[in-house]
């Protein structure tokens, strides 16, 4: 196996196409990698909002910081 390519197979004299990526591969990789990260960041944002809103009684957000 040279350079990570699979060995070409033949079935009843016909050569089979090797494995290749589908058009959905980048989308699925992006969801697999960035989906959990976005979920974690959304949870962190919610926790920070609740802490600022109820524990510190302060405004939490970009517009509040610019206006205040």
Secondary structure per residue as TSV (DSSP state, phi and psi in degrees):
chain	resnum	aa	ss	phi	psi
A	1	X	-	360.0	107.8
A	2	X	-	-96.3	131.3
A	3	X	T	57.3	35.3
A	4	X	T	74.9	9.6
A	5	X	-	-90.1	145.1
A	6	X	-	-75.3	153.8
A	7	X	-	-68.6	137.5
A	8	X	-	-70.1	129.3
A	9	X	-	-106.7	151.5
A	10	X	E	-123.4	140.8
A	11	X	E	-127.4	117.8
A	12	X	T	51.4	39.0
A	13	X	T	87.6	-5.0
A	14	X	E	-100.2	136.8
A	15	X	E	-83.3	130.9
A	16	X	-	-87.0	145.2
A	17	X	-	-71.4	145.1
A	18	X	-	-75.5	169.5
A	19	X	-	-68.2	144.3
A	20	X	-	-148.4	160.3
A	21	X	-	-77.6	144.2
A	22	X	-	-89.4	167.7
A	23	X	T	-62.5	-22.7
A	24	X	T	-82.7	-8.4
A	25	X	H	-58.1	-47.6
A	26	X	H	-63.3	-35.6
A	27	X	H	-65.6	-46.5
A	28	X	H	-67.7	-37.7
A	29	X	H	-64.6	-41.9
A	30	X	H	-61.7	-43.3
A	31	X	H	-65.6	-39.5
A	32	X	H	-67.0	-38.8
A	33	X	H	-85.5	-45.3
A	34	X	H	-95.1	-16.9
A	35	X	H	-59.8	-53.5
A	36	X	H	-63.3	-35.1
A	37	X	H	-64.5	-44.5
A	38	X	H	-65.1	-37.8
A	39	X	H	-63.6	-42.2
A	40	X	H	-65.2	-41.5
A	41	X	H	-67.4	-36.1
A	42	X	H	-65.8	-39.3
A	43	X	H	-66.1	-40.9
A	44	X	H	-63.3	-40.1
A	45	X	H	-63.1	-41.3
A	46	X	H	-64.4	-43.2
A	47	X	H	-62.8	-45.1
A	48	X	H	-63.7	-38.8
A	49	X	H	-61.2	-46.3
A	50	X	H	-65.0	-38.7
A	51	X	I	-65.3	-47.3
A	52	X	I	-66.9	-38.7
A	53	X	I	-73.2	-46.2
A	54	X	I	-104.1	-34.2
A	55	X	I	-86.1	-41.5
A	56	X	S	-101.6	-11.7
A	57	X	-	52.5	46.0
A	58	X	-	-123.4	161.6
A	59	X	-	-79.9	141.9
A	60	X	-	-127.8	107.1
A	61	X	S	162.8	164.1
A	62	X	H	-67.3	-44.1
A	63	X	H	-67.0	-33.5
A	64	X	H	-66.8	-39.5
A	65	X	H	-68.8	-36.2
A	66	X	H	-74.2	-35.3
A	67	X	H	-80.9	-27.9
A	68	X	-	-90.5	360.0
